[in-house]
């Protein structure tokens, strides 16, 4: 893997916390690790549902192998051009050739 492709810093996060005072699931996230990665948009799609516009942007995030990354995690990336934090849900974790050298995370961005 070429190091030049990994020019972004991303943070892998996991959901923590059980429930709030009303016994509802608490939506808190804790940082697991910060890694160098390549963030690459794959396609964009907009669709109409219930008379509302929803945008879905799919990204491929490539990083060096890190054991334990699953679809239960999410990726946080702060875009250096805009200084806006972007959140990605992981849909699939791909270990190319099962060699434990790199991971490709197929993600959907929160819009």
C-alpha positions as CSV (number, residue, x, y, z in Angstrom):
1,X,0.0,0.0,0.0
2,X,1.3,3.4,-0.9
3,X,1.6,5.8,2.0
4,X,0.7,8.8,-0.2
5,X,-2.9,7.5,-0.6
6,X,-3.4,7.6,3.2
7,X,-3.4,11.4,3.5
8,X,-6.4,11.8,5.8
9,X,-6.6,11.3,9.6
10,X,-9.7,9.4,10.6
11,X,-11.0,8.2,14.0
12,X,-12.7,4.9,14.5
13,X,-15.4,5.2,17.1
14,X,-17.6,2.6,18.9
15,X,-21.0,3.1,20.6
16,X,-20.8,3.2,24.4
17,X,-23.4,3.6,27.1
18,X,-26.4,1.6,28.0
19,X,-29.5,3.7,28.6
20,X,-30.6,7.1,29.9
21,X,-32.9,7.9,32.8
22,X,-35.9,6.9,30.7
23,X,-34.4,3.5,29.8
24,X,-33.9,4.7,26.2
25,X,-30.7,3.7,24.4
26,X,-28.1,6.4,24.8
27,X,-26.3,7.4,21.6
28,X,-22.8,8.2,22.7
29,X,-19.6,7.3,20.8
30,X,-16.1,6.8,22.1
31,X,-12.9,7.1,20.1
32,X,-11.0,3.8,19.7
33,X,-8.1,4.8,17.5
34,X,-6.9,7.5,15.1
35,X,-5.3,6.3,11.8
36,X,-4.1,7.5,8.5
37,X,-6.6,6.7,5.7
38,X,-7.7,7.5,2.2
39,X,-11.2,8.8,1.9
40,X,-12.6,8.4,-1.6
41,X,-16.2,9.2,-2.7
42,X,-17.7,6.4,-4.8
43,X,-21.0,7.8,-5.9
44,X,-23.8,10.1,-4.9
45,X,-27.5,9.5,-5.0
46,X,-30.6,11.5,-4.1
47,X,-34.0,10.1,-3.8
48,X,-37.5,11.4,-2.8
49,X,-39.3,9.7,0.1
50,X,-42.3,11.1,1.9
51,X,-41.9,14.3,0.0
52,X,-38.4,14.9,1.4
53,X,-35.1,14.9,-0.3
54,X,-32.6,12.4,1.2
55,X,-29.0,12.3,0.1
56,X,-26.8,9.3,0.3
57,X,-23.1,9.5,-0.4
58,X,-21.1,6.3,-0.5
59,X,-17.4,6.4,0.3
60,X,-14.5,3.9,0.3
61,X,-12.1,4.5,3.2
62,X,-8.8,2.6,2.9
63,X,-6.5,2.2,5.8
64,X,-3.7,-0.1,7.1
65,X,-5.0,-3.3,8.8
66,X,-6.3,-2.7,12.3
67,X,-7.8,-5.8,14.0
68,X,-11.3,-5.5,15.4
69,X,-12.9,-3.0,13.0
70,X,-16.5,-4.1,12.4
71,X,-19.8,-2.7,11.0
72,X,-20.7,-1.8,14.6
73,X,-18.1,1.0,14.5
74,X,-18.2,4.3,12.7
75,X,-15.6,6.6,11.2
76,X,-15.2,10.3,12.0
77,X,-13.2,12.5,9.6
78,X,-12.6,16.2,9.8
79,X,-12.4,17.6,6.3
80,X,-9.3,19.8,6.2
81,X,-10.7,22.1,3.5
82,X,-13.8,23.0,5.5
83,X,-12.9,22.0,9.1
84,X,-16.3,20.2,9.3
85,X,-16.5,16.8,11.1
86,X,-18.1,14.2,8.9
87,X,-19.5,10.9,10.2
88,X,-19.6,7.6,8.2
89,X,-21.5,4.4,9.0
90,X,-19.5,1.3,8.1
91,X,-21.5,-1.0,5.8
92,X,-18.8,-3.5,5.0
93,X,-15.2,-4.3,6.1
94,X,-13.1,-5.8,3.4
95,X,-9.7,-7.4,4.0
96,X,-8.3,-7.8,0.5
97,X,-6.9,-11.3,-0.1
98,X,-7.2,-11.9,3.7
99,X,-3.5,-10.8,4.1
100,X,-4.1,-8.4,7.0
101,X,-2.3,-5.6,5.2
102,X,-5.1,-3.2,4.5
103,X,-8.8,-2.7,5.1
104,X,-11.4,-1.1,2.8
105,X,-14.4,0.2,4.6
106,X,-17.5,0.7,2.5
107,X,-19.3,3.5,4.2
108,X,-22.4,5.7,4.0
109,X,-22.1,9.3,5.1
110,X,-24.6,10.9,7.5
111,X,-26.1,13.8,5.6
